[in-house]
């Protein structure tokens, strides 16, 4: 007895006859070509169209053109790697096998930002390396700037990173080039002047080799984070100098990306937080320097607060990625920020604050929420912009 049985093998099931193929007229099949190209036909219609295409050359050519057109409608996927891919891969590897000599946490932002910038540079052609870039920083008489190229920016990073490198005992990228002063701007100008022609793509190699050497060396030195690094007219401990260099690498990475019309994301939230924290910790000293130069209001009560004592404070609230709150002492760098002595409150987005500190946003134009002592708020915003330099 023919026929199929159910799964218990007891009752026969009716045999299923295959569906008869659709028989459609030529004009109907032609009208279905667009739907077939979009994969919107029913299975029976698709089978009928495909059988017809094997017999009709005109419809086959039209179907091919429609399929190509559909391909153009598909949204192209970016060939660029996810900026977070490197971090995820490294974290996954390190979870399985920790490094023998780990990079200190305070050096991780520099390691990450130099790697990100190098990834941006790797496919640049000659035209990109010579694209004009304007370096900008803040000056009280207006925003200062210096015109250079993408290669010139990398040369600038090479020479200033050299301050950290030489403090660690690495060779100075200036070599025998004499600078007027050991300050970052003087070193950069000396390097540019000594070049027989404008810097080219060849500067990438020395810069990247030096950044690798700096990271390797701090990994071996381990607890040397307090070692002083001289910037000419001021010093930073090594751990803060590394954050400073990471910050500048990101800022100039944005300058370069803007020059070649390419997107460039901010640092990871935990690295951005460290950079913001460094700027917040430097603000009291900058306020004092500006006050001595007559560029900021006198201390409250016309006297400095004793070291370690609470005094007038401004609450700096940084919103968004990498944010937090800092109480900035206003009357002495040695004073302690105090919520009980809060006289003003300023709120800014994290990236906006960093661009203010980089001299890319004028203090008067910073998008900041402000409550309290207007004079104190102005002084702190101008002090933040004064952190910038070439």
Helices and strands as residue ranges (DSSP letters): E 4-5, E 12-13, H 26-31, H 33-37, H 43-53, H 57-73, H 85-96, H 105-121, H 126-129, E 132-137, E 144-149, H 150-167, H 184-194, H 203-221, E 228-230, E 235-237, H 238-259, H 269-292, G 300-302, E 310-319, E 324-329, E 336-349, H 350-357, G 363-365, E 369-372, H 374-385
